[in-house]
Amino acid sequence: MISSTAQDIETRARLLELLSNGAHQQAIELMRALDWYDLSGVDLRRQALRRMDLAQVCLQAARLEHALFSHSVLDRTDLRDVRADNIWLDEASLRGADLRNASLIEAFAPDACFEGADLRGAALCGAELCRADFTGANLAGADLRGVDLVGADLRDADLRGADLRTYDIDVGFGVTERRGADLQRARLQRAQFDADTRWPEGFAAHIPLWSMRFVEVS
């Protein structure tokens, strides 16, 4: 909750001014100096914030569509309800981040780290997540249709109720291509799934379900 004091309002206005003017590093330094971490609802669409340290910052309900967060640190960051379709998160760190109900449709996040992150109910359909680390992440009820998870690490992840079926991906020039989630070479040992988990067509024939943990739906 944002404080209603005049000082807090002034601080937030100053931070938003710096961010909107592209002075991202200056804004981060001011935020750390003032011990101020609430940027909920901020509009950073199409902003370039590569290699930024935004660990533990509150970005709840922020607008991050097409923003560039490549190689940035977002560990334990509050990203609940963000609208971040087509965001770039390649090699970014989101350890323990809260991404509940976030929209990351067609995000570009190869080699990103989501270890221990909470992605319950998040929409990641069509996202590029090859070699991403989802160790111990909670993906219960997540929309993973058409996601590229080739070589991803999903050990101990929670996939109960997740949907990994087909999705129509825009490949340009008005052309769409229907794809199911790609789990080739993904590590799924001890990942949890249940009767509500929806797998891509032919998944059971290629992945040893015995290495995973089936959880009865209560």
C-alpha positions as CSV (number, residue, x, y, z in Angstrom):
1,M,0.0,0.0,0.0
2,I,1.4,3.4,-1.0
3,S,1.7,5.9,1.8
4,S,-0.5,9.0,1.4
5,T,2.0,11.4,3.0
6,A,3.2,14.3,0.9
7,Q,6.8,13.2,1.2
8,D,6.0,9.7,-0.2
9,I,3.9,11.2,-3.0
10,E,6.8,13.5,-3.9
11,T,9.3,10.6,-3.8
12,R,7.2,8.5,-6.0
13,A,6.7,11.3,-8.5
14,R,10.4,11.9,-8.6
15,L,11.1,8.2,-9.3
16,L,8.5,8.0,-12.0
17,E,9.9,11.1,-13.6
18,L,13.4,9.6,-13.7
19,L,12.1,6.3,-15.1
20,S,10.0,7.9,-17.8
21,N,13.1,10.0,-18.9
22,G,15.2,6.9,-19.2
23,A,17.4,7.7,-16.1
24,H,16.9,4.2,-14.8
25,Q,20.2,3.8,-12.9
26,Q,19.7,7.1,-11.2
27,A,16.2,6.1,-10.2
28,I,17.4,2.8,-8.8
29,E,20.2,4.5,-6.8
30,L,17.6,7.0,-5.4
31,M,15.3,4.2,-4.5
32,R,18.0,2.3,-2.6
33,A,19.2,5.5,-0.8
34,L,15.6,6.3,0.4
35,D,14.8,2.7,1.2
36,W,11.8,3.0,-1.1
37,Y,10.7,0.0,-3.0
38,D,7.1,0.6,-4.1
39,L,6.7,1.1,-7.9
40,S,3.4,-0.6,-8.1
41,G,1.4,0.3,-11.2
42,V,4.4,2.0,-12.9
43,D,4.3,2.2,-16.7
44,L,7.6,0.9,-18.2
45,R,6.3,-0.3,-21.5
46,R,9.1,-0.6,-24.1
47,Q,11.7,0.8,-21.7
48,A,15.2,-0.7,-21.7
49,L,16.3,-1.7,-18.3
50,R,19.1,-4.2,-19.0
51,R,21.3,-5.3,-16.2
52,M,19.2,-3.4,-13.6
53,D,19.0,-4.6,-9.9
54,L,15.3,-4.5,-9.0
55,A,15.5,-7.2,-6.3
56,Q,12.7,-7.0,-3.8
57,V,11.0,-4.0,-5.5
58,C,7.2,-3.9,-5.7
59,L,6.1,-3.8,-9.3
60,Q,2.7,-5.1,-8.7
61,A,0.2,-4.4,-11.6
62,A,3.0,-2.6,-13.5
63,R,2.8,-2.2,-17.3
64,L,5.9,-3.9,-18.7
65,E,4.9,-4.9,-22.2
66,H,7.8,-5.1,-24.7
67,A,10.2,-3.9,-21.9
68,L,13.8,-5.1,-21.9
69,F,15.0,-6.6,-18.7
70,S,17.8,-8.7,-20.1
71,H,20.3,-9.9,-17.5
72,S,18.5,-7.9,-14.8
73,V,18.1,-9.0,-11.2
74,L,14.4,-9.4,-10.0
75,D,15.0,-11.7,-7.1
76,R,12.0,-11.7,-4.7
77,T,10.4,-8.9,-6.7
78,D,6.6,-8.5,-6.4
79,L,5.4,-8.9,-9.9
80,R,1.8,-9.9,-9.2
81,D,-0.7,-9.0,-11.8
82,V,1.9,-7.4,-14.1
83,R,1.1,-7.0,-17.8
84,A,4.3,-8.0,-19.4
85,D,3.5,-9.6,-22.7
86,N,6.5,-9.8,-25.1
87,I,8.9,-8.8,-22.3
88,W,12.6,-9.6,-22.7
89,L,14.0,-11.5,-19.7
90,D,16.8,-13.4,-21.3
91,E,19.3,-14.5,-18.6
92,A,17.4,-12.5,-16.0
93,S,17.3,-13.7,-12.4
94,L,13.8,-14.0,-10.8
95,R,14.6,-16.3,-7.8
96,G,11.7,-16.3,-5.4
97,A,9.8,-13.7,-7.4
98,D,6.0,-13.4,-6.9
99,L,4.5,-13.7,-10.4
100,R,1.0,-14.8,-9.4
101,N,-1.5,-14.0,-12.2
102,A,1.1,-12.2,-14.2
103,S,0.7,-12.0,-18.0
104,L,3.9,-12.9,-19.8
105,I,2.4,-14.0,-23.1
106,E,5.1,-14.7,-25.7
107,A,7.9,-13.5,-23.3
108,F,11.5,-14.0,-24.4
109,A,13.3,-15.5,-21.4
110,P,15.8,-18.1,-22.5
111,D,18.3,-19.0,-19.7
112,A,16.3,-17.0,-17.1
113,C,16.2,-18.2,-13.5
114,F,12.8,-18.7,-11.9
115,E,14.0,-20.9,-9.1
116,G,11.4,-21.0,-6.3
117,A,9.3,-18.4,-8.0
118,D,5.5,-18.3,-7.5
119,L,3.8,-18.4,-10.9
120,R,0.4,-19.7,-9.9
121,G,-2.2,-18.7,-12.5
122,A,0.4,-16.9,-14.6
123,A,-0.1,-16.7,-18.4
124,L,3.1,-17.6,-20.3
125,C,1.6,-19.1,-23.5
126,G,3.9,-18.9,-26.4
127,A,6.9,-17.9,-24.3
128,E,10.5,-18.7,-25.2
129,L,11.8,-20.4,-22.0
130,C,14.5,-22.8,-23.3
131,R,17.1,-23.7,-20.7
132,A,15.2,-21.7,-18.1
133,D,15.5,-22.8,-14.4
134,F,12.2,-23.5,-12.8
135,T,13.6,-25.6,-10.0
136,G,11.0,-25.7,-7.1
137,A,8.8,-23.1,-8.9
138,N,5.1,-23.1,-8.4
139,L,3.4,-23.2,-11.8
140,A,0.0,-24.6,-10.5
141,G,-2.7,-23.4,-12.9
142,A,-0.3,-21.6,-15.2
143,D,-1.1,-21.2,-18.9
144,L,1.9,-22.8,-20.6
145,R,0.4,-23.5,-23.9
146,G,2.9,-23.5,-26.7
147,V,5.8,-22.7,-24.4
148,D,9.3,-23.6,-25.5
149,L,10.8,-25.4,-22.5
150,V,13.5,-27.3,-24.4
151,G,16.3,-28.1,-21.9
152,A,14.5,-26.3,-19.1
153,D,15.0,-27.4,-15.5
154,L,11.6,-28.2,-13.9
155,R,12.8,-30.4,-11.1
156,D,10.5,-30.2,-8.0
157,A,8.3,-27.8,-9.8
158,D,4.5,-27.8,-9.2
159,L,2.6,-28.3,-12.4
160,R,-0.7,-29.2,-10.9
161,G,-3.5,-27.9,-13.1
162,A,-1.1,-26.3,-15.6
163,D,-2.0,-26.3,-19.3
164,L,0.7,-27.2,-21.7
165,R,-1.4,-27.9,-24.8
166,T,-1.4,-26.1,-28.1
167,Y,-1.3,-22.3,-28.7
168,D,-1.5,-20.3,-31.9
169,I,1.8,-18.4,-32.1
170,D,2.3,-15.3,-34.3
171,V,5.2,-16.0,-36.5
172,G,4.9,-12.7,-38.4
173,F,3.3,-11.4,-41.6
174,G,-0.1,-12.3,-40.2
175,V,0.8,-16.0,-40.0
176,T,0.1,-18.1,-37.0
177,E,1.5,-21.5,-36.1
178,R,-0.2,-23.9,-33.7
179,R,2.3,-25.4,-31.3
180,G,2.2,-27.5,-28.1
181,A,4.6,-26.9,-25.3
182,D,8.0,-28.3,-26.2
183,L,9.6,-30.3,-23.3
184,Q,12.4,-31.9,-25.2
185,R,15.4,-32.6,-22.8
186,A,13.5,-30.8,-20.0
187,R,14.4,-32.2,-16.5
188,L,11.2,-33.1,-14.7
189,Q,12.3,-35.3,-11.8
190,R,10.0,-35.0,-8.8
191,A,7.8,-32.4,-10.5
192,Q,4.2,-32.6,-9.3
193,F,1.2,-33.0,-11.6
194,D,-2.4,-34.1,-11.2
195,A,-5.4,-35.1,-13.2
196,D,-6.0,-31.5,-14.2
197,T,-2.5,-31.0,-15.7
198,R,-2.9,-30.8,-19.5
199,W,0.0,-32.2,-21.4
200,P,1.0,-31.6,-25.0
201,E,0.0,-34.3,-27.5
202,G,2.3,-37.3,-27.3
203,F,4.0,-36.1,-24.1
204,A,3.6,-39.4,-22.2
205,A,5.3,-41.4,-25.0
206,H,8.5,-39.4,-24.7
207,I,8.8,-38.3,-21.0
208,P,9.0,-40.9,-18.1
209,L,6.0,-39.9,-16.0
210,W,7.3,-42.3,-13.3
211,S,10.1,-39.9,-12.5
212,M,7.4,-37.3,-11.6
213,R,5.0,-37.1,-8.7
214,F,1.3,-37.6,-9.3
215,V,-0.9,-35.8,-6.7
216,E,-4.5,-36.8,-6.2
217,V,-7.0,-33.9,-6.7
218,S,-8.7,-33.3,-3.4
